[in-house]
Amino acid sequence: MAKCTICGNKIAELFLGKLKGTIIKKEGKSKQYEVCFECQKKFKNKEEMLKEIK
């Protein structure tokens, strides 16, 4: 199970191992950050989510 990069909670998996959330990347970087559905609702766009990543 993956953990949310912002809040640290476990992310639920759907059918065939898909995450119930989203995956974002910083421009020019190859590292991916998993974000849970709850944090995705709190932070409406990608820029806000990237600011909150620790």
C-alpha positions as CSV (number, residue, x, y, z in Angstrom):
1,M,0.0,0.0,0.0
2,A,1.2,3.5,-0.8
3,K,1.1,6.4,1.6
4,C,0.1,10.0,0.9
5,T,3.1,12.3,0.5
6,I,1.2,15.2,2.1
7,C,-0.6,13.7,5.2
8,G,1.0,10.3,5.5
9,N,-2.2,8.3,5.5
10,K,-2.4,5.0,3.6
11,I,-4.0,5.3,0.2
12,A,-6.7,2.8,-0.6
13,E,-6.3,0.7,-3.7
14,L,-9.1,0.0,-6.2
15,F,-9.5,-2.9,-8.6
16,L,-6.2,-4.1,-10.2
17,G,-4.0,-2.1,-7.7
18,K,-5.0,1.4,-8.9
19,L,-4.8,4.1,-6.3
20,K,-7.8,6.0,-5.0
21,G,-6.1,9.3,-5.5
22,T,-3.6,10.8,-7.9
23,I,0.1,10.8,-8.7
24,I,1.9,14.1,-9.4
25,K,5.4,15.0,-10.5
26,K,7.5,18.1,-10.3
27,E,8.5,19.6,-13.6
28,G,11.9,18.3,-14.7
29,K,12.0,15.6,-12.0
30,S,11.3,11.9,-12.4
31,K,10.1,11.3,-8.8
32,Q,6.4,10.7,-8.4
33,Y,4.4,11.7,-5.4
34,E,1.2,9.9,-4.4
35,V,-1.6,12.1,-3.1
36,C,-4.7,10.7,-1.3
37,F,-8.3,11.5,-2.3
38,E,-8.9,13.7,0.8
39,C,-5.8,15.8,0.2
40,Q,-6.8,16.1,-3.5
41,K,-10.2,17.6,-2.3
42,K,-8.4,20.0,0.0
43,F,-5.9,21.3,-2.5
44,K,-7.6,22.0,-5.8
45,N,-4.7,22.3,-8.2
46,K,-1.3,20.8,-8.7
47,E,0.7,23.8,-7.6
48,E,-1.0,23.9,-4.1
49,M,-0.3,20.1,-3.7
50,L,3.4,20.6,-4.6
51,K,3.7,23.4,-2.0
52,E,2.4,21.1,0.7
53,I,4.8,18.2,0.0
54,K,7.3,17.9,2.7
